[in-house]
Amino acid sequence: MNDTMIMEFKITIDRNQISTMVCENGKVTIIPFGGTVDSDLFSGRILPGAADIQVTNAAGIRHMCARYLFEGTDYTGKACHLFVDNNGYFERNHTPRPFEALPTFMTDSEVLKDYLHGAHFRAEGYGNERGVDIRIYDIDKKSEE
């Protein structure tokens, strides 16, 4: 049995907008992005200001923290927002394919808040030519696949 996928974010990146700083104790990369989600729970688009901030320390360990806010509708059709805080760590000079991260959510949707405010999710990221597809899984729900 596998974890159940509940959403897939279609992240788009303009590689010309990426900012980088390298110094003696590491590297910082800021990747602004946009995107959409269309799922049974929630559908919407990312609002301006989304960024993936990656900090690599002197030991070569990289911390990825992507934060973004969707505007859209929940499964009842009501307008709402979904904030995502997605964090992952990568070893020196290594990014697994797919990469894994731990997302947490905040929402103003009355019907989604009890479910999404829990800490039972994981994410897998799959790079592609336009950006990244982020699949969100509920680790408490198992599928039969």
C-alpha positions, 0 to 999 in steps of 0.5 A: 500500500502507498500513501494517497496523493491528494494534490499536485501543484504545477510550479512554473519557474522563470529561470531569468528571475533566480537570484544567487549569492555565494560567500565563504560560508555557503550559498543562497538561491532565491527562486520566485515562481508561480503555478496552479493546482487543480484537485478534488480538494482545492483548485487555484493559482499561486499569488505573487510573492511565492519563492523557494529559498535554498540555503547551502551551508559550509558543510554542503547541506542544503535547506529548501524552504518554499512558501506560497499562497494560492487563491482559489476554491475549495471542493464546495466551490467557496472562495478561499486561500491555501498557504503552503510551507514546504521544507526539505534538506539535501546532502552535499552535492545531491538532490534525489529524484524525486526530491522529498519535503514536508509541507504544512498548510494553513487555509481560511476554508471552513471545510478544509481547515480541520484536515489540512491543518494536521501534520500528516503530509509529505511532498515529492518534487519532479523537475521538468522543463517548465519548473516542478510538479509537487505531489502532495501525499497524505501519509495517514491514508493508504491507497491500494496501488 
